[in-house]
Amino acid sequence: MAIFNKGGVGSTPSSSTETTVISSGAKIEGKFYFSSMLHVDGELSGIIHSESIVVIGKNGNLKGELQADKVVVNGYFEGELDANSLEILAGGVVMGDISVNGLSIENGGKFRGTSKIKEENTVKLIENNPE
């Protein structure tokens, strides 16, 4: 089951206290634009752009292109990641190409791919232009 913030996916900017949750058991594909925090415990694939924090929970699986201010991985991520900050927790796996300002990997966390430290302090987000 998936629970979206009350404004829905790609809605206008909302309070930083709101969280969009993709629950365990949900499998969702597409293009997603979030201003709220995103917590993934299910499976999400596609293009994901967030102005806030993206947390991939222990059972979470995210594949595709991810842009966010901060990303915390305790589950599985595969693809291209662009963020100001990336934390890979002890249960987290990141596979792919990352471009970040700050990177932290806890003992037990796994990273396979290429990494690039950005010179800028902000992530450039693409405007919400549904096709």
Phi and psi in degrees as GROMACS dihedral restraints (atoms count N, CA, C in turn):
[ dihedral_restraints ]
;  ai    aj    ak    al  type     phi  dphi    fc
    3     4     5     6     1  -111.4    20    10
    4     5     6     7     1   140.4    20    10
    6     7     8     9     1  -121.9    20    10
    7     8     9    10     1   121.0    20    10
    9    10    11    12     1  -103.4    20    10
   10    11    12    13     1   158.1    20    10
   12    13    14    15     1   -62.6    20    10
   13    14    15    16     1   160.5    20    10
   15    16    17    18     1   -63.5    20    10
   16    17    18    19     1   -19.6    20    10
   18    19    20    21     1   -84.4    20    10
   19    20    21    22     1   -14.1    20    10
   21    22    23    24     1    87.9    20    10
   22    23    24    25     1   174.2    20    10
   24    25    26    27     1   -67.8    20    10
   25    26    27    28     1   133.2    20    10
   27    28    29    30     1    74.0    20    10
   28    29    30    31     1    18.5    20    10
   30    31    32    33     1   -75.7    20    10
   31    32    33    34     1   175.9    20    10
   33    34    35    36     1   -66.1    20    10
   34    35    36    37     1   158.3    20    10
   36    37    38    39     1   -51.6    20    10
   37    38    39    40     1   141.2    20    10
   39    40    41    42     1  -128.4    20    10
   40    41    42    43     1  -177.9    20    10
   42    43    44    45     1   -60.7    20    10
   43    44    45    46     1   143.0    20    10
   45    46    47    48     1   -70.1    20    10
   46    47    48    49     1    -7.0    20    10
   48    49    50    51     1   -88.6    20    10
   49    50    51    52     1   -10.7    20    10
   51    52    53    54     1   -77.9    20    10
   52    53    54    55     1   146.7    20    10
   54    55    56    57     1  -131.6    20    10
   55    56    57    58     1   133.3    20    10
   57    58    59    60     1   -96.1    20    10
   58    59    60    61     1   128.3    20    10
   60    61    62    63     1  -118.0    20    10
   61    62    63    64     1   129.0    20    10
   63    64    65    66     1  -104.1    20    10
   64    65    66    67     1   105.0    20    10
   66    67    68    69     1   -74.5    20    10
   67    68    69    70     1   158.8    20    10
   69    70    71    72     1   -56.3    20    10
   70    71    72    73     1   134.3    20    10
   72    73    74    75     1    99.2    20    10
   73    74    75    76     1   -19.9    20    10
   75    76    77    78     1   -80.5    20    10
   76    77    78    79     1   141.6    20    10
   78    79    80    81     1  -129.6    20    10
   79    80    81    82     1   113.0    20    10
   81    82    83    84     1  -130.2    20    10
   82    83    84    85     1   137.2    20    10
   84    85    86    87     1  -126.1    20    10
   85    86    87    88     1   147.7    20    10
   87    88    89    90     1   147.3    20    10
   88    89    90    91     1  -160.2    20    10
   90    91    92    93     1  -110.3    20    10
   91    92    93    94     1   129.5    20    10
   93    94    95    96     1  -131.3    20    10
   94    95    96    97     1   136.4    20    10
   96    97    98    99     1  -126.6    20    10
   97    98    99   100     1   120.1    20    10
   99   100   101   102     1  -122.7    20    10
  100   101   102   103     1   141.9    20    10
  102   103   104   105     1  -106.0    20    10
  103   104   105   106     1   -19.3    20    10
  105   106   107   108     1   -88.1    20    10
  106   107   108   109     1   170.1    20    10
  108   109   110   111     1   -65.9    20    10
  109   110   111   112     1   146.9    20    10
  111   112   113   114     1  -121.0    20    10
  112   113   114   115     1   130.3    20    10
  114   115   116   117     1  -122.3    20    10
  115   116   117   118     1   120.6    20    10
  117   118   119   120     1  -110.7    20    10
  118   119   120   121     1   116.7    20    10
  120   121   122   123     1  -114.7    20    10
  121   122   123   124     1   -11.5    20    10
  123   124   125   126     1  -100.6    20    10
  124   125   126   127     1  -149.4    20    10
  126   127   128   129     1  -113.4    20    10
  127   128   129   130     1   126.8    20    10
  129   130   131   132     1  -132.4    20    10
  130   131   132   133     1   128.9    20    10
  132   133   134   135     1  -138.1    20    10
  133   134   135   136     1   147.0    20    10
  135   136   137   138     1   133.5    20    10
  136   137   138   139     1  -144.9    20    10
  138   139   140   141     1  -106.9    20    10
  139   140   141   142     1   120.7    20    10
  141   142   143   144     1  -124.8    20    10
  142   143   144   145     1   120.6    20    10
  144   145   146   147     1  -122.6    20    10
  145   146   147   148     1   126.0    20    10
  147   148   149   150     1  -131.1    20    10
  148   149   150   151     1   138.2    20    10
  150   151   152   153     1   -84.5    20    10
  151   152   153   154     1    -1.6    20    10
  153   154   155   156     1  -127.3    20    10
  154   155   156   157     1  -142.5    20    10
  156   157   158   159     1   -98.2    20    10
  157   158   159   160     1   138.2    20    10
  159   160   161   162     1  -116.6    20    10
  160   161   162   163     1   122.9    20    10
  162   163   164   165     1  -113.6    20    10
  163   164   165   166     1   124.8    20    10
  165   166   167   168     1  -102.0    20    10
  166   167   168   169     1   108.2    20    10
  168   169   170   171     1   -69.2    20    10
  169   170   171   172     1   175.3    20    10
  171   172   173   174     1   -52.9    20    10
  172   173   174   175     1   -38.4    20    10
  174   175   176   177     1   -97.1    20    10
  175   176   177   178     1     2.9    20    10
  177   178   179   180     1   -77.3    20    10
  178   179   180   181     1   147.9    20    10
  180   181   182   183     1  -140.8    20    10
  181   182   183   184     1   112.4    20    10
  183   184   185   186     1  -122.6    20    10
  184   185   186   187     1   126.4    20    10
  186   187   188   189     1  -128.9    20    10
  187   188   189   190     1   135.6    20    10
  189   190   191   192     1   134.5    20    10
  190   191   192   193     1  -147.3    20    10
  192   193   194   195     1  -102.8    20    10
  193   194   195   196     1   122.4    20    10
  195   196   197   198     1  -124.8    20    10
  196   197   198   199     1   124.7    20    10
  198   199   200   201     1  -123.1    20    10
  199   200   201   202     1   130.1    20    10
  201   202   203   204     1  -158.6    20    10
  202   203   204   205     1   166.8    20    10
  204   205   206   207     1   -70.2    20    10
  205   206   207   208     1   -49.6    20    10
  207   208   209   210     1  -138.5    20    10
  208   209   210   211     1   140.6    20    10
  210   211   212   213     1  -127.8    20    10
  211   212   213   214     1   131.5    20    10
  213   214   215   216     1  -121.1    20    10
  214   215   216   217     1   122.7    20    10
  216   217   218   219     1  -116.2    20    10
  217   218   219   220     1   117.6    20    10
  219   220   221   222     1  -119.3    20    10
  220   221   222   223     1    -1.9    20    10
  222   223   224   225     1  -116.6    20    10
  223   224   225   226     1  -125.2    20    10
  225   226   227   228     1  -130.1    20    10
  226   227   228   229     1   130.0    20    10
  228   229   230   231     1  -127.6    20    10
  229   230   231   232     1   136.6    20    10
  231   232   233   234     1  -138.9    20    10
  232   233   234   235     1   126.7    20    10
  234   235   236   237     1   142.5    20    10
  235   236   237   238     1  -147.2    20    10
  237   238   239   240     1  -107.3    20    10
  238   239   240   241     1   131.7    20    10
  240   241   242   243     1  -128.2    20    10
  241   242   243   244     1   131.3    20    10
  243   244   245   246     1  -129.7    20    10
  244   245   246   247     1   114.7    20    10
  246   247   248   249     1  -151.7    20    10
  247   248   249   250     1   160.4    20    10
  249   250   251   252     1   -73.2    20    10
  250   251   252   253     1   -36.3    20    10
  252   253   254   255     1  -141.6    20    10
  253   254   255   256     1   136.4    20    10
  255   256   257   258     1  -129.2    20    10
  256   257   258   259     1   126.6    20    10
  258   259   260   261     1  -119.0    20    10
  259   260   261   262     1   122.6    20    10
  261   262   263   264     1  -105.4    20    10
  262   263   264   265     1   112.3    20    10
  264   265   266   267     1   -79.6    20    10
  265   266   267   268     1   174.5    20    10
  267   268   269   270     1   -55.0    20    10
  268   269   270   271     1   -33.0    20    10
  270   271   272   273     1   -94.9    20    10
  271   272   273   274     1     3.3    20    10
  273   274   275   276     1   -89.2    20    10
  274   275   276   277     1   148.4    20    10
  276   277   278   279     1  -132.1    20    10
  277   278   279   280     1   126.8    20    10
  279   280   281   282     1  -123.2    20    10
  280   281   282   283     1   123.6    20    10
  282   283   284   285     1  -126.0    20    10
  283   284   285   286     1   122.0    20    10
  285   286   287   288     1   140.8    20    10
  286   287   288   289     1  -160.4    20    10
  288   289   290   291     1  -101.9    20    10
  289   290   291   292     1   128.5    20    10
  291   292   293   294     1  -122.6    20    10
  292   293   294   295     1   146.1    20    10
  294   295   296   297     1  -131.9    20    10
  295   296   297   298     1   111.4    20    10
  297   298   299   300     1  -140.8    20    10
  298   299   300   301     1   161.7    20    10
  300   301   302   303     1   -87.5    20    10
  301   302   303   304     1   -39.9    20    10
  303   304   305   306     1  -133.1    20    10
  304   305   306   307     1   138.8    20    10
  306   307   308   309     1  -133.2    20    10
  307   308   309   310     1   131.7    20    10
  309   310   311   312     1  -133.3    20    10
  310   311   312   313     1   128.8    20    10
  312   313   314   315     1  -125.6    20    10
  313   314   315   316     1   115.5    20    10
  315   316   317   318     1   -71.1    20    10
  316   317   318   319     1   157.1    20    10
  318   319   320   321     1   -56.9    20    10
  319   320   321   322     1   124.3    20    10
  321   322   323   324     1   102.7    20    10
  322   323   324   325     1   -21.0    20    10
  324   325   326   327     1   -71.7    20    10
  325   326   327   328     1   151.3    20    10
  327   328   329   330     1  -126.2    20    10
  328   329   330   331     1   138.2    20    10
  330   331   332   333     1  -137.1    20    10
  331   332   333   334     1   127.8    20    10
  333   334   335   336     1  -134.2    20    10
  334   335   336   337     1   120.9    20    10
  336   337   338   339     1   152.6    20    10
  337   338   339   340     1  -153.6    20    10
  339   340   341   342     1  -116.2    20    10
  340   341   342   343     1   147.9    20    10
  342   343   344   345     1  -128.3    20    10
  343   344   345   346     1   146.0    20    10
  345   346   347   348     1  -135.4    20    10
  346   347   348   349     1   130.9    20    10
  348   349   350   351     1   -89.2    20    10
  349   350   351   352     1   123.9    20    10
  351   352   353   354     1   -78.0    20    10
  352   353   354   355     1   151.5    20    10
  354   355   356   357     1   -90.5    20    10
  355   356   357   358     1   -20.2    20    10
  357   358   359   360     1   -86.1    20    10
  358   359   360   361     1   160.7    20    10
  360   361   362   363     1  -100.4    20    10
  361   362   363   364     1    -1.5    20    10
  363   364   365   366     1  -133.5    20    10
  364   365   366   367     1   152.9    20    10
  366   367   368   369     1   -89.5    20    10
  367   368   369   370     1   134.0    20    10
  369   370   371   372     1   -89.2    20    10
  370   371   372   373     1   115.5    20    10
  372   373   374   375     1   -95.2    20    10
  373   374   375   376     1   143.4    20    10
  375   376   377   378     1   -79.9    20    10
  376   377   378   379     1   139.9    20    10
  378   379   380   381     1   -59.2    20    10
  379   380   381   382     1   152.0    20    10
  381   382   383   384     1   -74.5    20    10
  382   383   384   385     1    92.9    20    10
  384   385   386   387     1  -121.2    20    10
  385   386   387   388     1    80.6    20    10
  387   388   389   390     1   -61.4    20    10
  388   389   390   391     1   138.6    20    10
